[in-house]
Amino acid sequence: MALSNLFTRRPAISALPAEAPEPKVWPEIGETWNPEGVSVVQRYYNQAHAVVLVYTACARYRCVVACLGCHFTKAHSAARSYDWMELSEAAEAANEHATTCRALPRDLPTRPGDATVHKLLHKRAREYQDGAKDNEFRIDALDLARLTIQRTNVWIEAALRKLADEQPDLLLLRTSHEGGAPRFFVRHYTPVS
């Protein structure tokens, strides 16, 4: 009886294992999105497949990190004496955030109209106002807002020139004699007593 069990025919085992079903992947939001005025340097995926961007805007050596799932942004170095991040530090911050963030991908920000961006620039200039002195308003101060603004440096510079023309009590334009880049200063205000 024992020999009959050895020679009993059994159904053939398939040579190839059954293929696992394809995993369902979240939409690759942000994979090819490259808003105007921004150069995307690196992309990371968070735990829910939202994209965490490392980008540059005004200056190529100043990196910014922004998550397209939650509202995390970072542009300043905590470890260095200067207030901007180099690529290696930005990559580390993006990777660290991506490993802990579980936010689902949000819709990509739509490009706002010109009037909306003009209002935003006006608001940002007002935030720089000080009662004691004129403060320089540099275009790179807008790096964190560049995914919202979605405009080039040239467009932003022209908008700031227009604001300086329309509201000289708020914004002052200074240019060097050698034809260098214009510099914008938010005028100090005199407190009303």
DOFIMAR-23088 format. One record per residue: residue number from 1; residue in one letter; x, y, z of N, C-alpha, C in turn. Coordinates in steps of 0.05 Angstrom, whole numbers, plus 32768, in hexadecimal, padded with zeros to 4 digits. Layout:
// residues N
(atom NUM,'A',(X,Y,Z),(X,Y,Z),(X,Y,Z))
...
This chain:
// residues 193
(atom 1,'M',(8010,7FE8,8000),(8000,8000,8000),(8011,8019,8000))
(atom 2,'A',(8027,8018,800D),(8039,802E,800E),(8044,8035,7FF2))
(atom 3,'L',(8049,8020,7FE2),(8054,8025,7FC7),(803F,8031,7FB5))
(atom 4,'S',(8026,802B,7FB9),(8011,8037,7FA8),(800F,8055,7FAC))
(atom 5,'N',(8014,805E,7FC4),(8014,807B,7FC9),(802B,8089,7FBA))
(atom 6,'L',(8041,807C,7FB8),(8058,8088,7FAA),(8054,808C,7F8D))
(atom 7,'F',(8046,807A,7F81),(8042,807B,7F64),(8027,8085,7F5B))
(atom 8,'T',(8018,8090,7F6D),(7FFE,809B,7F66),(8002,80B6,7F57))
(atom 9,'R',(7FF2,80B9,7F42),(7FF4,80D2,7F32),(7FE6,80E9,7F41))
(atom 10,'R',(7FF4,80FF,7F42),(7FE8,8117,7F4E),(7FE7,812D,7F39))
(atom 11,'P',(7FD6,8141,7F3C),(7FD6,8156,7F28),(7FF1,8164,7F26))
(atom 12,'A',(7FF9,816C,7F0E),(8013,8179,7F0A),(8014,8194,7F17))
(atom 13,'I',(8029,819A,7F24),(802D,81B5,7F30),(8038,81C6,7F1A))
(atom 14,'S',(802C,81DE,7F17),(8035,81EF,7F01),(8052,81F7,7F06))
(atom 15,'A',(8061,81F9,7EF1),(807E,81FF,7EF4),(8082,821C,7EFC))
(atom 16,'L',(8070,822E,7EF4),(8073,824A,7EFB),(805F,8251,7F10))
(atom 17,'P',(8067,8260,7F24),(8054,8268,7F38),(8041,827D,7F2C))
(atom 18,'A',(8029,827E,7F37),(8015,8292,7F2E),(8021,82AE,7F33))
(atom 19,'E',(801D,82BF,7F1F),(8028,82DA,7F22),(8017,82EA,7F36))
(atom 20,'A',(8025,82F9,7F46),(8017,830B,7F59),(8009,8321,7F49))
(atom 21,'P',(7FF1,8329,7F52),(7FE4,833E,7F43),(7FF4,8358,7F45))
(atom 22,'E',(7FF2,8368,7F31),(7FFF,8382,7F31),(7FF6,8393,7F48))
(atom 23,'P',(8008,839F,7F58),(7FFF,83B0,7F6D),(7FF2,83C9,7F62))
(atom 24,'K',(7FDD,83D2,7F6F),(7FD0,83EB,7F66),(7FE1,8402,7F70))
(atom 25,'V',(7FE9,8413,7F5F),(7FFA,8429,7F66),(7FE9,8443,7F66))
(atom 26,'W',(7FEE,8453,7F79),(7FE1,846E,7F79),(7FE9,847D,7F60))
(atom 27,'P',(7FD9,848F,7F57),(7FE1,849F,7F40),(7FFB,84AE,7F46))
(atom 28,'E',(800B,84B0,7F32),(8025,84BD,7F35),(8022,84DB,7F33))
(atom 29,'I',(8014,84E7,7F46),(8010,8503,7F45),(802A,8511,7F49))
(atom 30,'G',(8030,8524,7F38),(8049,8533,7F3A),(8060,8527,7F2B))
(atom 31,'E',(805E,8510,7F20),(8075,8503,7F13),(807F,8514,7EFC))
(atom 32,'T',(806E,851F,7EEC),(8077,852F,7ED6),(8070,854D,7ED9))
(atom 33,'W',(8065,8554,7EF0),(805D,8570,7EF4),(8076,8580,7EFA))
(atom 34,'N',(8079,8595,7EEB),(8090,85A7,7EEE),(8086,85C3,7EEB))
(atom 35,'P',(807D,85D0,7F01),(8071,85EA,7EFF),(8085,85FF,7EF5))
(atom 36,'E',(807A,8613,7EE8),(808A,8629,7EDC),(809A,8637,7EF2))
(atom 37,'G',(80B3,863C,7EED),(80C3,864B,7F00),(80D2,8639,7F14))
(atom 38,'V',(80CE,861F,7F12),(80DA,860C,7F25),(80E8,85F6,7F15))
(atom 39,'S',(80FF,85EE,7F1F),(810E,85D7,7F14),(810D,85C1,7F28))
(atom 40,'V',(80FE,85AB,7F21),(80FD,8594,7F34),(8117,8585,7F31))
(atom 41,'V',(8124,8581,7F48),(813E,8574,7F49),(813B,8556,7F50))
(atom 42,'Q',(812A,8550,7F63),(8125,8535,7F6C),(8108,8531,7F74))
(atom 43,'R',(80FF,8518,7F73),(80E4,8511,7F7C),(80E6,84F9,7F8E))
(atom 44,'Y',(80D7,84F9,7FA3),(80D5,84E2,7FB6),(80B8,84DC,7FB9))
(atom 45,'Y',(80B1,84C3,7FBF),(8096,84BB,7FC5),(8093,84B7,7FE3))
(atom 46,'N',(807D,84C2,7FEE),(8078,84BD,800B),(806A,84A1,800D))
(atom 47,'Q',(8061,849B,8025),(8056,8480,802B),(803C,847B,801B))
(atom 48,'A',(802E,848F,8013),(8015,848C,8003),(8019,8494,7FE6))
(atom 49,'H',(8031,8496,7FDE),(8039,849D,7FC2),(8033,84B9,7FBA))
(atom 50,'A',(8032,84CB,7FCD),(8032,84E8,7FC6),(804F,84F0,7FC1))
(atom 51,'V',(8053,8502,7FAF),(806E,850A,7FA7),(8078,8520,7FBA))
(atom 52,'V',(8092,851C,7FC2),(80A0,8530,7FD1),(80B5,853B,7FBE))
(atom 53,'L',(80B3,8555,7FB8),(80C5,8562,7FA4),(80DD,856F,7FB2))
(atom 54,'V',(80F3,856E,7FA4),(810A,857F,7FAA),(810D,8591,7F91))
(atom 55,'Y',(810B,85AB,7F95),(810D,85BD,7F7E),(811D,85D5,7F84))
(atom 56,'T',(8125,85E2,7F6E),(8133,85FC,7F70),(8121,8610,7F61))
(atom 57,'A',(8124,8629,7F69),(8114,863E,7F5B),(8125,8655,7F53))
(atom 58,'C',(812B,8667,7F65),(8139,867F,7F5E),(8157,867A,7F58))
(atom 59,'A',(8164,866C,7F6A),(8180,8665,7F67),(8183,8647,7F67))
(atom 60,'R',(8193,863C,7F56),(8196,861F,7F52),(81A3,8612,7F6A))
(atom 61,'Y',(81B0,8621,7F7C),(81BD,8614,7F93),(81AB,8614,7FAB))
(atom 62,'R',(8194,8621,7FAA),(8182,8623,7FC1),(816B,860F,7FBC))
(atom 63,'C',(816B,85FA,7FCB),(8157,85E4,7FC8),(8140,85E7,7FDB))
(atom 64,'V',(8128,85DF,7FD2),(8110,85DF,7FE2),(8103,85C4,7FE1))
(atom 65,'V',(80F7,85BB,7FF7),(80E9,85A2,7FF9),(80CB,85A8,7FFD))
(atom 66,'A',(80BA,859B,7FED),(809D,859E,7FF0),(808F,8583,7FEB))
(atom 67,'C',(807D,857D,7FFD),(806D,8564,7FFB),(8053,856A,7FED))
(atom 68,'L',(804C,855B,7FD8),(8033,855F,7FCA),(801C,854E,7FD7))
(atom 69,'G',(8021,8543,7FEE),(800C,8535,7FFD),(8003,8546,8014))
(atom 70,'C',(8015,854E,8025),(800F,855F,803C),(8019,857B,8036))
(atom 71,'H',(801B,858C,804A),(8023,85A7,8045),(8040,85AC,804F))
(atom 72,'F',(8050,8597,8050),(806C,8599,8059),(807C,85A8,8044))
(atom 73,'T',(808B,85BC,804D),(809F,85CA,803C),(80B7,85D0,804D))
(atom 74,'K',(80CD,85D1,8040),(80E6,85D9,804F),(80F9,85E6,803C))
(atom 75,'A',(8104,85FD,8044),(8117,860B,8033),(812F,8615,8042))
(atom 76,'H',(812F,8612,805C),(8145,861D,806C),(8155,8608,8079))
(atom 77,'S',(816F,860C,807B),(8181,85F9,8087),(8182,85FE,80A5))
(atom 78,'A',(8180,85E9,80B4),(8183,85EB,80D1),(81A0,85E6,80DA))
(atom 79,'A',(81AF,85DA,80C8),(81CA,85D2,80D0),(81E0,85E5,80C6))
(atom 80,'R',(81D9,85F8,80B5),(81EE,8609,80AA),(81E9,8626,80B2))
(atom 81,'S',(81FD,8637,80AD),(81FA,8653,80B5),(81E9,8662,80A1))
(atom 82,'Y',(81E7,8659,8088),(81D6,8666,8075),(81BA,865B,8076))
(atom 83,'D',(81A6,8669,806C),(818A,8661,8071),(817E,8651,805A))
(atom 84,'W',(818E,8645,8048),(8183,8635,8032),(818F,861A,8033))
(atom 85,'M',(8183,8607,8025),(818C,85EB,8024),(819A,85E5,800A))
(atom 86,'E',(81B0,85D6,800C),(81BD,85CB,7FF5),(81AF,85B1,7FED))
(atom 87,'L',(81B5,85A7,7FD6),(81A7,858F,7FCB),(81A9,8577,7FDE))
(atom 88,'S',(81C0,8572,7FE9),(81C3,855B,7FFB),(81B1,855D,8013))
(atom 89,'E',(81B0,8575,801F),(819F,8578,8037),(8181,8577,802F))
(atom 90,'A',(817A,8582,8018),(815E,8581,800F),(8156,8565,8009))
(atom 91,'A',(8168,8555,7FFD),(8162,8539,7FF7),(815E,8529,8010))
(atom 92,'E',(816E,852F,8024),(816B,8521,803E),(8151,8528,804B))
(atom 93,'A',(8149,8542,804A),(8130,854B,8056),(8118,853F,8047))
(atom 94,'A',(811A,853E,802D),(8104,8532,801D),(8101,8515,8022))
(atom 95,'N',(8117,8506,8024),(8116,84EA,8029),(810C,84E4,8045))
(atom 96,'E',(8114,84F4,8058),(810B,84F0,8074),(80ED,84F5,8076))
(atom 97,'H',(80E4,850A,8068),(80C7,8510,8069),(80B7,84F9,805A))
(atom 98,'A',(80C1,84F1,8044),(80B3,84DC,8034),(80B1,84C2,8043))
(atom 99,'T',(80C4,84BB,8054),(80C2,84A2,8063),(80AE,84A3,8079))
(atom 100,'T',(80A6,84BA,8082),(8093,84BC,8098),(8077,84C7,8090))
(atom 101,'C',(8075,84D4,807A),(805C,84E1,8071),(8049,84CC,8065))
(atom 102,'R',(8030,84CD,806E),(801C,84BA,8063),(8005,84C9,8055))
(atom 103,'A',(800A,84E2,804F),(7FF5,84F2,8042),(7FF0,84E8,8025))
(atom 104,'L',(7FD7,84E7,801E),(7FD0,84DE,8003),(7FD6,84F5,7FEF))
(atom 105,'P',(7FDB,84EE,7FD6),(7FE1,8503,7FC2),(7FCA,8516,7FC0))
(atom 106,'R',(7FD0,8530,7FBF),(7FBC,8544,7FBA),(7FBC,854B,7F9C))
(atom 107,'D',(7FA7,8559,7F93),(7FA8,8563,7F78),(7FBE,8577,7F75))
(atom 108,'L',(7FCA,8578,7F5E),(7FDF,858B,7F58),(7FD4,85A7,7F59))
(atom 109,'P',(7FE3,85BA,7F64),(7FDA,85D5,7F64),(7FD6,85E0,7F48))
(atom 110,'T',(7FBF,85EC,7F43),(7FBB,85F8,7F28),(7FCA,8613,7F27))
(atom 111,'R',(7FD1,861A,7F0F),(7FE0,8633,7F0B),(7FCD,864A,7F10))
(atom 112,'P',(7FD3,865C,7F23),(7FC0,8672,7F29),(7FC2,8687,7F13))
(atom 113,'G',(7FAD,8697,7F12),(7FAD,86AE,7EFF),(7FC0,86C4,7F08))
(atom 114,'D',(7FC6,86D6,7EF6),(7FD8,86EB,7EFB),(7FCF,86FD,7F12))
(atom 115,'A',(7FB5,8703,7F13),(7FAB,8714,7F29),(7FAF,8708,7F44))
(atom 116,'T',(7FAB,86ED,7F46),(7FAF,86DF,7F5F),(7FCC,86E1,7F68))
(atom 117,'V',(7FDF,86DD,7F55),(7FFB,86DF,7F5C),(8003,86FB,7F64))
(atom 118,'H',(7FF8,870F,7F56),(7FFE,872B,7F5E),(7FF5,8730,7F7B))
(atom 119,'K',(7FDD,8726,7F82),(7FD3,8729,7F9E),(7FE6,871B,7FB2))
(atom 120,'L',(7FEF,8703,7FAA),(8001,86F5,7FBC),(801C,8704,7FC0))
(atom 121,'L',(8027,870F,7FAA),(803F,871E,7FAC),(803B,8737,7FBE))
(atom 122,'H',(8024,8744,7FBA),(801E,875C,7FCB),(801D,8754,7FE8))
(atom 123,'K',(8010,873E,7FEE),(800D,8734,8009),(8029,872D,8015))
(atom 124,'R',(803A,8720,8005),(8054,8719,800F),(8065,8732,8014))
(atom 125,'A',(8062,8746,8003),(8071,875F,8008),(8068,876C,8022))
(atom 126,'R',(804E,876D,8027),(8043,8778,8040),(804E,8769,8058))
(atom 127,'E',(8052,874F,8056),(805D,873F,806C),(807A,8747,8072))
(atom 128,'Y',(8088,8752,805F),(80A4,875B,8063),(80A6,8777,806F))
(atom 129,'Q',(8090,8785,8070),(8091,87A0,807A),(8099,87A1,8097))
(atom 130,'D',(80A9,87B5,809D),(80B4,87B9,80B8),(80B1,87D7,80BF))
(atom 131,'G',(80AD,87DD,80D8),(80AA,87F9,80DF),(80C4,8808,80E2))
(atom 132,'A',(80DB,87FA,80E1),(80F4,8806,80E5),(8105,880B,80CC))
(atom 133,'K',(8104,87F9,80B9),(8116,87FC,80A2),(8109,87EF,8089))
(atom 134,'D',(8116,87F5,8072),(810E,87E8,8059),(811B,87CC,8059))
(atom 135,'N',(810C,87B8,8051),(8116,879C,8050),(8117,8793,8033))
(atom 136,'E',(812E,8787,802C),(8131,877C,8011),(811E,8765,800D))
(atom 137,'F',(8110,8766,7FF6),(80FD,8751,7FEF),(8109,8742,7FD7))
(atom 138,'R',(8115,872B,7FDD),(8123,871C,7FC8),(8110,8707,7FBC))
(atom 139,'I',(8114,8702,7FA2),(8103,86EE,7F95),(8106,86D2,7FA1))
(atom 140,'D',(811F,86CC,7FAB),(8122,86B2,7FB7),(8113,86AF,7FD1))
(atom 141,'A',(8109,86C5,7FDC),(80F8,86C3,7FF4),(80DD,86B6,7FEE))
(atom 142,'L',(80D7,86B4,7FD4),(80BE,86A7,7FCB),(80C2,868A,7FC4))
(atom 143,'D',(80D9,867E,7FC9),(80DE,8663,7FC1),(80CA,864F,7FCC))
(atom 144,'L',(80C2,8652,7FE5),(80AE,8640,7FF0),(8093,8642,7FE3))
(atom 145,'A',(808D,8659,7FD8),(8073,865E,7FCB),(8073,8658,7FAD))
(atom 146,'R',(808A,864F,7FA2),(808C,864C,7F85),(8079,8637,7F79))
(atom 147,'L',(8072,8623,7F88),(805F,860F,7F7E),(8043,861A,7F7C))
(atom 148,'T',(803E,862F,7F8C),(8024,863D,7F8B),(8025,8652,7F75))
(atom 149,'I',(803A,8662,7F74),(803C,8678,7F61),(803F,866D,7F44))
(atom 150,'Q',(8050,865A,7F3F),(8054,864E,7F25),(805A,8663,7F10))
(atom 151,'R',(806E,8673,7F15),(8077,8688,7F02),(8096,8688,7F02))
(atom 152,'T',(80A1,8692,7EEC),(80BE,8695,7EEA),(80C8,86AD,7EF9))
(atom 153,'N',(80E2,86AD,7EFD),(80EF,86C4,7F0A),(80EA,86DE,7EFB))
(atom 154,'V',(80EB,86DC,7EE0),(80E7,86F3,7ECF),(80CB,86FF,7ED4))
(atom 155,'W',(80B7,86ED,7ED4),(809B,86F5,7ED8),(8098,8702,7EF4))
(atom 156,'I',(80A4,86F6,7F09),(80A2,8701,7F24),(80AF,871C,7F26))
(atom 157,'E',(80C7,871E,7F19),(80D5,8738,7F19),(80C4,874E,7F0C))
(atom 158,'A',(80B7,8747,7EF6),(80A6,875B,7EE8),(808E,8762,7EF9))
(atom 159,'A',(8083,874F,7F07),(806C,8754,7F19),(8074,8766,7F30))
(atom 160,'L',(808D,8761,7F3B),(8096,8772,7F51),(809D,878E,7F47))
(atom 161,'R',(80A7,8791,7F2F),(80AB,87AC,7F23),(8090,87BB,7F21))
(atom 162,'K',(807C,87AC,7F18),(8062,87B9,7F15),(8057,87C1,7F31))
(atom 163,'L',(805B,87B0,7F45),(8052,87B7,7F60),(8061,87CF,7F6A))
(atom 164,'A',(807B,87D1,7F64),(808B,87E8,7F6D),(8082,8802,7F5F))
(atom 165,'D',(8079,87FF,7F46),(806F,8817,7F38),(8054,8820,7F43))
(atom 166,'E',(8043,880C,7F49),(8028,8812,7F52),(8027,881A,7F6F))
(atom 167,'Q',(8038,880F,7F7F),(8038,8815,7F9C),(8054,881B,7FA6))
(atom 168,'P',(805F,8832,7F9F),(807A,8839,7FA8),(807D,883C,7FC6))
(atom 169,'D',(8066,8840,7FD4),(8068,8841,7FF2),(806B,8825,7FFE))
(atom 170,'L',(8067,8810,7FEE),(806A,87F5,7FF8),(8084,87E9,7FEE))
(atom 171,'L',(808A,87EB,7FD4),(80A1,87DE,7FC9),(80B2,87F1,7FB9))
(atom 172,'L',(80CC,87F0,7FBE),(80E0,8802,7FB2),(80F2,87F1,7FA0))
(atom 173,'L',(80F7,87FA,7F88),(8108,87EC,7F74),(8122,87FB,7F73))
(atom 174,'R',(8138,87EC,7F76),(8153,87F8,7F73),(8162,87E7,7F5F))
(atom 175,'T',(8170,87F4,7F4D),(8181,87E5,7F3A),(819D,87F0,7F3C))
(atom 176,'S',(81B0,87DF,7F37),(81CC,87E7,7F37),(81D3,87F6,7F1D))
(atom 177,'H',(81E9,8805,7F1E),(81F1,8814,7F06),(81FC,8802,7EF0))
(atom 178,'E',(8205,87EA,7EF7),(8211,87D8,7EE3),(81FC,87C7,7ED5))
(atom 179,'G',(81E3,87CD,7ED9),(81CF,87BD,7ECC),(81CA,87A2,7ED9))
(atom 180,'G',(81D0,87A0,7EF2),(81CC,8787,7F01),(81AF,8782,7F07))
(atom 181,'A',(81A9,876D,7F15),(818E,8765,7F1B),(8181,877A,7F2D))
(atom 182,'P',(8167,877F,7F29),(815A,8793,7F3A),(8157,8788,7F56))
(atom 183,'R',(8156,879A,7F69),(8152,8793,7F85),(8139,87A1,7F8F))
(atom 184,'F',(8128,8792,7F9D),(810F,879C,7FA7),(8110,879F,7FC5))
(atom 185,'F',(8106,87B5,7FCF),(8105,87BA,7FEC),(80E9,87C1,7FF4))
(atom 186,'V',(80E0,87B3,8009),(80C6,87BA,8014),(80CA,87D1,8027))
(atom 187,'R',(80BB,87E6,8022),(80BE,87FF,8031),(80B5,87FC,804D))
(atom 188,'H',(80C3,8809,8060),(80BA,8809,807B),(80A1,881A,807E))
(atom 189,'Y',(8091,8814,8091),(8079,8823,8095),(807C,8833,80AE))
(atom 190,'T',(806E,884A,80AF),(806E,885A,80C7),(8055,8854,80D7))
(atom 191,'P',(8059,8849,80EF),(8042,8842,80FF),(8031,885C,8106))
(atom 192,'V',(8017,8859,8105),(8005,886F,810B),(8001,886F,8129))
(atom 193,'S',(8006,8887,8135),(8003,8889,8152),(7FE7,8892,815A))
